[in-house]
Amino acid sequence: EYEKLFFNEVNNKEKPFPFYDARYIFSENLKTLHYVDNIHYNDEAADALANYIVNIIVNK
């Protein structure tokens, strides 16, 4: 459920990187999302997920 919500939010926002596809996050590494889910979106989890997304965009 969290994955769906996150996926929808990312895709509904204006994308500064038009080439970026949110599905890549889930296919590439589900561990990050499980980590975020398990600690209920606290600040540490939010930072970890944000850094992971930035790394995908930068390294794509």
C-alpha positions as a LaTeX table, in Angstrom:
\begin{tabular}{lrrr}
\hline
Residue & $x$ (\AA) & $y$ (\AA) & $z$ (\AA) \\
\hline
Glu1 & 0.00 & 0.00 & 0.00 \\
Tyr2 & 2.82 & 2.43 & 0.83 \\
Glu3 & 4.49 & 1.59 & $-2.47$ \\
Lys4 & 1.32 & 2.49 & $-4.38$ \\
Leu5 & 0.86 & 5.76 & $-2.51$ \\
Phe6 & 4.48 & 6.75 & $-3.00$ \\
Phe7 & 4.45 & 5.76 & $-6.67$ \\
Asn8 & 1.31 & 7.83 & $-7.29$ \\
Glu9 & 2.65 & 10.87 & $-5.44$ \\
Val10 & 5.93 & 10.85 & $-7.37$ \\
Asn11 & 4.16 & 10.50 & $-10.69$ \\
Asn12 & 1.57 & 13.20 & $-9.94$ \\
Lys13 & 4.17 & 15.84 & $-9.15$ \\
Glu14 & 5.80 & 17.95 & $-11.82$ \\
Lys15 & 9.00 & 16.16 & $-12.72$ \\
Pro16 & 12.22 & 18.16 & $-12.82$ \\
Phe17 & 13.73 & 15.09 & $-14.51$ \\
Pro18 & 11.39 & 14.10 & $-17.35$ \\
Phe19 & 13.42 & 10.96 & $-18.09$ \\
Tyr20 & 12.94 & 9.64 & $-14.57$ \\
Asp21 & 10.50 & 6.77 & $-14.02$ \\
Ala22 & 9.34 & 6.09 & $-10.45$ \\
Arg23 & 8.92 & 2.38 & $-11.22$ \\
Tyr24 & 12.71 & 2.11 & $-11.30$ \\
Ile25 & 12.84 & 2.55 & $-7.51$ \\
Phe26 & 10.72 & $-0.50$ & $-6.86$ \\
Ser27 & 12.30 & $-2.77$ & $-9.46$ \\
Glu28 & 15.83 & $-1.78$ & $-8.44$ \\
Asn29 & 15.74 & $-2.14$ & $-4.68$ \\
Leu30 & 12.74 & $-3.08$ & $-2.56$ \\
Lys31 & 14.94 & $-3.17$ & 0.54 \\
Thr32 & 14.80 & 0.61 & 0.87 \\
Leu33 & 11.01 & 0.63 & 0.86 \\
His34 & 10.77 & $-2.21$ & 3.35 \\
Tyr35 & 13.17 & $-0.29$ & 5.59 \\
Val36 & 11.00 & 2.81 & 5.36 \\
Asp37 & 7.82 & 0.82 & 5.98 \\
Asn38 & 9.25 & $-0.97$ & 9.01 \\
Ile39 & 10.19 & 2.20 & 10.85 \\
His40 & 7.00 & 4.05 & 9.94 \\
Tyr41 & 8.38 & 6.90 & 7.86 \\
Asn42 & 10.40 & 8.54 & 10.59 \\
Asp43 & 13.02 & 11.18 & 9.76 \\
Glu44 & 15.80 & 8.66 & 9.32 \\
Ala45 & 13.72 & 6.65 & 6.88 \\
Ala46 & 12.69 & 9.75 & 4.96 \\
Asp47 & 16.34 & 10.78 & 4.60 \\
Ala48 & 17.35 & 7.29 & 3.49 \\
Leu49 & 14.63 & 7.15 & 0.85 \\
Ala50 & 15.35 & 10.68 & $-0.38$ \\
Asn51 & 19.06 & 9.90 & $-0.73$ \\
Tyr52 & 18.27 & 6.67 & $-2.56$ \\
Ile53 & 16.03 & 8.48 & $-5.05$ \\
Val54 & 18.62 & 11.21 & $-5.65$ \\
Asn55 & 21.28 & 8.56 & $-6.28$ \\
Ile56 & 19.08 & 6.86 & $-8.87$ \\
Ile57 & 18.48 & 10.17 & $-10.66$ \\
Val58 & 22.12 & 11.26 & $-10.54$ \\
Asn59 & 23.52 & 7.90 & $-11.61$ \\
Lys60 & 20.97 & 7.05 & $-14.30$ \\
\hline
\end{tabular}
